[in-house]
Every structure is written in C-alpha cells, then in structure tokens.
Amino acid sequence: MKRRHAIVAMVLVLAAAAKAWAQEPPAHDMPALERAQQAQAAYERGVSLRRSDPQASLDAFRASAAAWDAVRSKGVRNGALEFNLGNAQLQSGDVGRAIASYLRAERMIPGDPDLQANLAHARSLVTTSFGRPGGTMLVDSVTRVWHLVPHDVRRDVALGAWVALGALGALRLLARRTPTSGVRTAWNWALGSLGAVAVLFGGSVIADAARTRTADEAVLVADAVTLRKGNGEGYDPAFAETLGHGVECRLLEERPGWLRIELPDGRSGWIRSDQAVVP
C-alpha cells in the first residue's frame, strides 16, 4: 500500500481550513483539523498493530476511515484526502467504498502512480468477475500501460512534442535551399516521430480527462446483492448470481430508494440505493 499522500493531505486540509478561517470563526475549522490529525494518527496506529493485535489494528483503520470521512463532511475536497480515505477503508476491509474513494481521487489527481497502484490492488480483491467485451479489455490494457508514466510527465512530453513539431515545421517552410533526399528523409522521420509522440501522449491525457469526467458510475458496497428486474423487492431477480463488494457498474437511472445499473458484461437491473455508492 502506498501512503505518501498522507502528509500532502494534511497540508491541503490545513490550507483549506486557513482559507475558511478568513471567512468564518475558527471554531468551525478546528474540528476539521483535529479530525485530520486523528485520522492520520489512527492509520499509523493501525499499521503498527497489524501484526501484534489484528483486531485492534482493524479498529484503528476503521476509526481512521471515519475521521477522514468526517473531514470530507466539513467540505474539504482534494485528491490526497480521498486517497487517504480509500487507504483506510481498504485496510478496514471495506473494498467497495475504498474503490469509490479512489475513483473520486482519480478525478482530482488523474494518472497518479500511487493511486493507480492502490486502485489496482483494491480491484484485485473483488471476488465477482465478468467476461467483458474485447473492446473494453483493450481499452483497460492500454490504460494500464499509459498509467505507468505519470499524468504530469505525459502532459509535459505531449506539450514539448507539439512545440518542437511546430518549430521544426516552421523551419522547414522557411528553408531557402531545397534539401537533399537524405535531409528530407531525416526531416520527415523527425516530424513523424514528434507527431506520433504528441498524438500518443496528448491522446492519453485527453483520455484521462474524458474517463475521469464520467459521472454515471456506481460501486457496490454490500455483499449478496440481488439484481432485480424492477425497482422493488417483489420483482424477480434478473439472474441467479448475487454480486459482492467492489463491483463497478454504470448508473443508468435513479428512483426513490433504487438504482438501475449496468454491469460490465452488459446485463442490467435494479438494486437498492443503500447497496451502492456513486463516486
């Protein structure tokens, strides 16, 4: 488990509270600061007790998750906080809510390598699996590859490639002498290489933005979830298989107390709204 965002989250919480302090009485802000400190202390306690007292460690991780969630409830929003909340939830065994927290963090810090590693680990703990269409699997495979390079690095490389491509193209247009065939070949190779880098790296950054803007997501946070044909307990199950914690799906429709979802394999149905979290 990666935990380097813990200090970053504390700094961001302090900054958010300091900004709010200029507008509101300090009494409204101190609980958020104290909660953030409690959350981090509880997490560290959970780590230290993991081998010597597993139950006390679990209780500490649950306390950490509750404290980070309390900080969120006070209006503090940043990717590092969501990352730490997801870590505490995952250590607590709450895989579904951990995945939901990581997905929220991904919208704020897309491509972060630590976040991607922990999200991948959380997903590996989901017991329910689906045979998904080849196109989706291809997209997932490509996504895993490009996320090996941090988002900021890919953005900077793409920007640099576009600038170099423009400069090289301008030089070619301004050249007074007709280049020899060897020079033309080298020039074309350089332009083609820069263009490929600009398109691939720039495209991955655009794809990150498109994926993280998706709002129609839901993550199951309960075990033995029955997908039903209608929005009520009286409707027949859509299929015999039940679903478990951490299953990610598309949110198609909301009605009071019920959600209509679509699973990765294309099947759809209704679940109770308390059985899922919308990141």
Secondary structure, DSSP 8 states (H G I E B T S, - for coil): ---THHHHHHHHHHHHHHHHHTTS-GGGTHHHHHHHHHHHHHHHHHHHTTTT-HHHHHHHHHHHHHHHHHHHHTT---HHHHHHHHHHHHHTT-HHHHHHHHHHHHHHSTT-HHHHHHHHHHHHT--------HHHHHHHHHHHHHTTS-HHHHHHHHHHHHHHHHHHHHHHHH--S---HHHHHHHHHHHHHHHHHHHHHHHHHHHHHHHHT---EEEE-SSSB--BSSSSTTS-BSSS--B-TT-EEEEEEEETTEEEEE-TTS-EEEEEGGGEE--
